[in-house]
Structure formats: C-alpha cells, structure tokens
C-alpha cells in the first residue's frame, strides 16, 4: 500500500476531528507514534525531494520530529530540530523569530543555533501539519538569517481549506503534502483527491 493511502486510512480510522479546525492524530503521529507509518512517510518525502540538492532536513519540535527523522534517515542527511521552548542550556549564536501557532492561538520564539544552519546550505522542512503556514514562514525567516535556503516543504497532513499551501507555493517552494484534508467535522473527514 502506498504511504499516502496508509496515512489517509490512519487518519480516518484513528484520527478525530475535534471541530472544523482541529484534527487529533495523537494515536499515530505526535504522542504515540506509528513508526512503520512514519518510515513510509519519510520514504515518500525522500522519493519526492530526491532530485534536489538538499544539505539537511529541518523541523520544529515536537510533532515534526518523527516524520522528519525518518525523512533524514532515508535521505542520509542530518536533522536539525528548531526549538519552541527556551532553555538555559540553549546558548551561543542563536537565531530567533516569533511564530503564531494556529492550533494553540499563541505565539512562541522559534530558535535554532546558527552553527547547525551553515550559510549556503539548502534545507528541506518537514512538519506534521500545514494550516496558515506561519510555522513554515518562521523557518524560512530563520533560514534567511542563517544565509540558508529552504527549497522544499514536506507536510504530513495539510488543511487544504487554509491558505498555507498557496502562500508557500507563491513563495517559490516545492510543497509536498501527503494527505490534503478538504474538510473535517465531528461527522467526518474528507480529502482532496
């Protein structure tokens, strides 16, 4: 079975639409992780972006870590995890930008060490969800500060009824979304064909 079909089946059988904006997938993506599914997801992203000269995979803690790890493994590349939480041990030459979380309705400081984003490198962003695109644009901002370029964005689940996909495509990015949700409610979930 192809990874996109596996993912759609997991969303339909294990996911739960809390309302028209929030999809709970904690049973296989971001609390408990279905590693077989995430390996298939990583392999799918690696296949899609294989023709591009990418130097490293990046993601945002914490829900993007599983799919990004398997993508980096499949591509034989290092993985950089951008932090949402400040830490006393996160010191040195830091890059930061403010990101508004669509799901939580809050803002956070997205942070990465400059040493892990060497200037001139090409980055692949892998994330769990795409809604408005704010998190992705935060990563683009950090990459620009570092002198890097984000060339592609791999999204496990896209809320296609939100503007994020179009915003990223207009910014010139190759966006690969494995499951594109057309609509969702307590009554059910529909995908874009």
Sine and cosine of phi, psi and omega as CSV:
sin_phi,cos_phi,sin_psi,cos_psi,sin_omega,cos_omega
0.00,0.00,0.66,-0.75,-0.03,-1.00
-0.97,0.25,0.44,-0.90,-0.09,-1.00
-0.84,0.54,-0.60,0.80,-0.01,-1.00
-0.91,0.41,-0.64,0.77,0.02,-1.00
-0.94,0.35,-0.65,0.76,0.06,-1.00
-0.85,0.52,-0.69,0.72,-0.02,-1.00
-0.91,0.41,-0.71,0.70,0.02,-1.00
-0.88,0.48,-0.65,0.76,0.03,-1.00
-0.90,0.43,-0.63,0.78,0.04,-1.00
-0.91,0.42,-0.65,0.76,0.02,-1.00
-0.89,0.46,-0.71,0.71,-0.03,-1.00
-0.94,0.35,-0.62,0.79,-0.08,-1.00
-1.00,0.02,-0.52,0.86,-0.09,-1.00
-0.90,-0.44,-0.33,0.94,-0.01,-1.00
-0.98,0.18,0.34,-0.94,0.02,-1.00
-0.62,-0.78,0.87,-0.50,0.08,-1.00
-0.98,0.20,0.92,-0.38,0.02,-1.00
-0.95,0.31,-0.63,0.78,0.07,-1.00
-0.35,-0.94,-0.30,-0.96,-0.07,-1.00
-0.96,0.28,-0.17,0.99,-0.03,-1.00
-0.90,-0.44,-0.39,0.92,-0.13,-0.99
-0.90,-0.43,0.83,-0.56,0.04,-1.00
-0.91,-0.42,0.88,-0.48,-0.01,-1.00
-1.00,0.00,0.89,-0.45,0.00,-1.00
-0.78,-0.63,0.54,0.84,-0.08,-1.00
-0.95,0.32,-0.19,0.98,0.00,-1.00
-0.99,0.14,-0.21,0.98,0.01,-1.00
-0.63,-0.78,-0.20,0.98,-0.10,-0.99
-0.88,-0.48,-0.68,0.73,-0.19,-0.98
-0.72,-0.70,0.10,0.99,0.16,-0.99
-0.78,-0.63,-0.86,0.51,0.24,-0.97
-0.98,-0.21,0.69,-0.72,-0.09,-1.00
-0.91,-0.42,0.80,-0.60,0.14,-0.99
-0.99,0.12,0.99,-0.12,-0.12,-0.99
-0.93,0.38,-0.49,0.87,0.06,-1.00
-0.91,0.42,-0.68,0.73,0.04,-1.00
-0.91,0.41,-0.68,0.73,-0.01,-1.00
-0.92,0.40,-0.53,0.85,0.09,-1.00
-0.91,0.42,-0.68,0.73,0.04,-1.00
-0.89,0.45,-0.64,0.77,0.05,-1.00
-0.88,0.47,-0.74,0.67,0.01,-1.00
-0.87,0.49,-0.66,0.75,0.04,-1.00
-0.90,0.44,-0.62,0.78,0.01,-1.00
-0.91,0.41,-0.69,0.72,0.04,-1.00
-0.91,0.42,-0.67,0.74,0.01,-1.00
-0.86,0.50,-0.66,0.75,0.02,-1.00
-0.91,0.41,-0.69,0.72,-0.04,-1.00
-0.90,0.44,-0.67,0.74,-0.11,-0.99
-0.99,-0.13,0.17,0.99,-0.11,-0.99
-0.89,0.46,-0.48,0.88,-0.04,-1.00
-0.99,0.17,-0.10,1.00,-0.04,-1.00
-0.99,-0.14,0.53,-0.85,0.03,-1.00
-1.00,0.03,1.00,0.02,-0.04,-1.00
-0.98,-0.22,0.69,-0.73,-0.04,-1.00
-0.99,-0.11,-0.51,0.86,0.03,-1.00
-0.35,-0.94,0.39,-0.92,0.04,-1.00
-0.99,-0.16,0.65,-0.76,0.06,-1.00
-0.80,-0.60,0.45,-0.89,0.08,-1.00
-0.48,-0.88,0.07,-1.00,0.04,-1.00
-0.92,-0.40,0.70,-0.71,0.04,-1.00
-0.89,0.45,0.49,-0.87,-0.09,1.00
-0.91,-0.41,-0.37,0.93,-0.10,-1.00
-0.94,0.34,-0.33,0.95,0.03,-1.00
-1.00,0.09,-0.15,0.99,-0.13,-0.99
-0.90,0.45,-0.71,0.70,-0.05,-1.00
-0.88,0.47,-0.82,0.58,0.00,-1.00
-0.91,0.42,-0.58,0.82,0.00,-1.00
-0.93,0.37,-0.60,0.80,0.02,-1.00
-0.88,0.47,-0.72,0.69,0.00,-1.00
-0.93,0.36,-0.52,0.85,0.07,-1.00
-0.92,0.39,-0.74,0.67,0.01,-1.00
-0.88,0.48,-0.66,0.75,0.02,-1.00
-0.88,0.47,-0.72,0.69,-0.02,-1.00
-0.90,0.43,-0.50,0.86,-0.03,-1.00
-1.00,-0.07,-0.13,0.99,-0.02,-1.00
0.92,0.39,0.59,0.80,-0.07,-1.00
-0.86,-0.51,0.38,-0.92,0.11,-0.99
-0.95,0.33,0.40,-0.92,0.03,-1.00
-0.88,-0.47,0.75,-0.66,0.09,-1.00
-0.91,-0.41,0.80,-0.59,0.01,-1.00
-0.97,-0.24,0.91,-0.41,0.03,-1.00
-0.98,0.19,0.66,-0.75,-0.14,-0.99
-1.00,-0.08,0.62,-0.79,0.12,-0.99
-0.99,-0.15,-0.43,0.90,-0.07,-1.00
-0.98,-0.21,0.68,-0.74,0.09,-1.00
-0.98,0.22,0.42,-0.91,-0.05,-1.00
-0.57,-0.82,0.55,-0.84,0.04,-1.00
-0.92,0.40,-0.45,0.89,-0.04,-1.00
-1.00,-0.02,-0.14,0.99,0.05,-1.00
-1.00,0.09,1.00,-0.04,-0.08,-1.00
-0.80,-0.60,0.06,-1.00,0.04,-1.00
0.97,-0.23,-0.39,-0.92,-0.03,-1.00
-0.99,0.14,0.99,-0.12,-0.09,-1.00
-0.98,-0.19,0.57,-0.82,0.14,-0.99
-0.96,-0.27,0.70,-0.71,-0.01,-1.00
-0.62,-0.79,0.49,-0.87,0.13,-0.99
-0.46,-0.89,0.44,-0.90,0.00,-1.00
-1.00,-0.03,0.73,-0.69,0.00,-1.00
-0.81,-0.59,0.67,-0.74,0.08,-1.00
-0.99,-0.11,0.83,-0.56,0.01,-1.00
-0.99,0.12,0.86,-0.52,0.03,-1.00
-0.90,0.43,-0.71,0.71,-0.08,-1.00
-0.92,0.40,-0.71,0.70,-0.08,-1.00
-1.00,-0.03,-0.28,0.96,-0.02,-1.00
0.93,0.38,0.47,0.89,-0.01,-1.00
-0.79,-0.62,0.15,-0.99,0.08,-1.00
-0.93,-0.36,0.47,-0.88,0.07,-1.00
-0.58,-0.82,0.34,-0.94,0.06,-1.00
-1.00,-0.05,0.93,-0.38,0.08,-1.00
-0.99,0.15,0.79,-0.61,-0.15,-0.99
-0.73,-0.68,0.63,-0.78,0.12,-0.99
-0.56,-0.83,0.51,-0.86,0.10,-0.99
-0.98,0.21,0.73,-0.68,0.01,-1.00
-0.84,0.54,-0.58,0.81,-0.06,-1.00
-0.89,0.46,-0.38,0.93,0.00,-1.00
-1.00,-0.02,-0.02,1.00,0.05,-1.00
-0.79,-0.62,0.95,0.31,-0.05,-1.00
-0.87,0.49,0.70,-0.72,-0.01,-1.00
-0.82,0.57,0.63,-0.78,0.05,-1.00
1.00,-0.02,-0.14,0.99,-0.02,-1.00
-0.99,0.14,0.41,-0.91,0.05,-1.00
-0.97,-0.25,0.74,-0.67,-0.11,-0.99
-0.91,-0.42,0.53,-0.85,0.14,-0.99
-0.90,-0.44,0.87,-0.49,0.04,-1.00
-1.00,-0.01,0.80,-0.60,0.10,-0.99
-0.88,-0.47,0.78,-0.63,0.01,-1.00
-0.62,-0.79,0.29,-0.96,-0.06,-1.00
-0.97,0.25,-0.74,0.67,-0.06,-1.00
-0.80,-0.60,0.45,-0.89,0.18,-0.98
-0.77,-0.64,0.85,-0.53,0.06,-1.00
-0.85,-0.53,-1.00,0.00,-0.02,-1.00
-1.00,0.08,-0.32,0.95,0.01,-1.00
1.00,-0.05,0.06,1.00,-0.06,-1.00
-0.87,0.50,-0.69,0.72,0.00,-1.00
-0.89,0.46,-0.70,0.71,0.01,-1.00
-0.88,0.47,-0.65,0.76,0.02,-1.00
-0.94,0.35,-0.47,0.88,0.14,-0.99
-0.90,0.44,-0.68,0.74,0.05,-1.00
-0.90,0.44,-0.67,0.74,0.04,-1.00
-0.86,0.51,-0.64,0.77,0.02,-1.00
-0.89,0.45,-0.73,0.69,0.02,-1.00
-0.89,0.45,-0.65,0.76,0.02,-1.00
-0.88,0.47,-0.68,0.74,0.02,-1.00
-0.89,0.45,-0.68,0.73,0.05,-1.00
-0.85,0.53,-0.58,0.81,-0.04,-1.00
-0.99,0.12,-0.19,0.98,-0.08,-1.00
0.99,0.13,0.37,0.93,0.04,-1.00
-0.97,-0.23,0.13,-0.99,0.04,-1.00
-0.75,-0.66,0.80,-0.60,0.14,-0.99
-1.00,0.09,0.87,-0.49,-0.04,-1.00
-0.98,-0.21,-0.36,0.93,-0.02,-1.00
-0.51,-0.86,0.39,-0.92,0.01,-1.00
-0.73,-0.69,0.85,-0.52,0.08,-1.00
-0.96,-0.29,0.82,-0.57,-0.07,-1.00
-0.86,-0.50,0.77,-0.64,0.03,-1.00
-0.94,0.34,-0.80,0.60,-0.02,-1.00
-0.77,-0.64,0.87,-0.50,0.04,-1.00
-0.97,-0.24,0.73,-0.68,0.15,-0.99
-1.00,0.03,1.00,-0.01,-0.14,-0.99
-0.90,0.43,-0.25,0.97,0.02,-1.00
-1.00,0.08,-0.01,1.00,0.08,-1.00
-0.97,-0.24,0.30,-0.95,-0.13,-0.99
-0.99,0.11,-0.01,1.00,-0.12,-0.99
-0.83,0.56,-0.74,0.67,-0.03,-1.00
-0.84,0.54,-0.79,0.61,-0.03,-1.00
-0.88,0.47,-0.61,0.79,0.02,-1.00
-0.89,0.46,-0.67,0.74,-0.02,-1.00
-0.94,0.34,-0.64,0.77,0.04,-1.00
-0.90,0.44,-0.67,0.74,0.05,-1.00
-0.89,0.46,-0.45,0.89,0.05,-1.00
-0.99,0.16,0.03,1.00,0.08,-1.00
1.00,0.02,0.30,0.95,-0.05,-1.00
-0.99,-0.10,0.55,-0.84,0.14,-0.99
-0.99,0.13,0.93,-0.38,-0.04,-1.00
-0.95,-0.32,0.84,-0.54,0.05,-1.00
-0.89,-0.45,0.95,-0.31,0.04,-1.00
-0.96,-0.30,0.82,-0.57,-0.08,-1.00
-0.98,0.20,-0.58,0.82,0.07,-1.00
-0.76,-0.65,0.87,-0.49,-0.01,-1.00
-0.95,-0.30,0.94,-0.34,-0.04,-1.00
-1.00,0.09,0.84,-0.54,0.00,-1.00
-0.99,0.16,-0.68,0.73,0.04,-1.00
-0.34,-0.94,0.37,-0.93,0.03,-1.00
-0.42,-0.91,0.52,-0.85,0.05,-1.00
-0.33,-0.94,0.00,-1.00,0.05,-1.00
-0.87,0.49,-0.37,0.93,-0.03,-1.00
-0.99,0.14,-0.35,0.94,0.00,-1.00
0.36,-0.93,0.06,-1.00,-0.05,-1.00
-0.82,-0.57,0.75,-0.67,0.07,-1.00
-0.89,-0.46,0.62,-0.79,0.01,-1.00
-0.96,-0.27,0.44,-0.90,0.17,-0.99
-0.96,0.26,0.74,-0.68,0.00,-1.00
-0.97,0.26,0.00,0.00,0.00,0.00
